[in-house]
């Protein structure tokens, strides 16, 4: 697709730097930077932990009973 873009000074500088470093054309440099930005945007999505109801859990109000439930009766 052919189009005209107006780049901000900092963006134009980044494109020019990439062009010089890789000896590539303007279009290739712009495409690379746009793709990198799109990929980063997806990666920055907030992490969401899915929770599932596992039924009745352990009552932790009494730590000794909870440990005994998990580890078995204390030897002794």
HUVEN-V736070 format. One record per residue. N is the residue number from 1. PHI is phi in whole degrees, 0 to 359 (999 if undefined). PSI is psi in whole degrees, -180 to 180 (999 if undefined). BURIAL is 1 if it has 16 or more other C-alpha atoms within 10 Angstrom, else 0. Layout:
<<N:PHI:PSI:BURIAL> <N:PHI:PSI:BURIAL>>
This chain:
<<1:999:134:0> <2:255:131:0> <3:206:171:0> <4:250:134:0> <5:238:144:0> <6:252:112:0> <7:263:139:0> <8:294:157:0> <9:304:-42:0> <10:291:-35:0> <11:290:-44:0> <12:300:-39:0> <13:294:-40:0> <14:294:-40:0> <15:296:-46:1> <16:296:-40:1> <17:297:-46:0> <18:296:-41:1> <19:301:-45:1> <20:293:-44:0> <21:296:-38:0> <22:252:-1:0> <23:53:54:0> <24:238:169:0> <25:279:170:0> <26:300:-49:0> <27:299:-43:0> <28:295:-39:0> <29:294:-45:1> <30:297:-45:1> <31:300:-42:0> <32:299:-47:0> <33:293:-38:0> <34:295:-46:0> <35:299:-42:0> <36:298:-40:0> <37:293:-39:0> <38:293:-40:0> <39:295:-43:0> <40:297:-39:0> <41:299:-41:0> <42:294:-40:0> <43:290:-23:0> <44:276:3:0> <45:299:140:0> <46:296:143:0> <47:286:133:0> <48:238:119:0> <49:273:126:0> <50:274:133:0> <51:248:146:0> <52:230:142:0> <53:285:117:0> <54:262:13:0> <55:87:-157:0> <56:292:131:0> <57:259:-165:0> <58:269:138:0> <59:279:114:0> <60:264:11:0> <61:291:-26:0> <62:240:106:0> <63:298:-40:0> <64:298:-44:0> <65:295:-38:0> <66:296:-45:0> <67:297:-43:0> <68:296:-37:0> <69:296:-42:0> <70:283:-43:0> <71:261:-14:0> <72:96:173:0> <73:299:144:0> <74:291:138:0> <75:281:138:0> <76:147:999:0>>
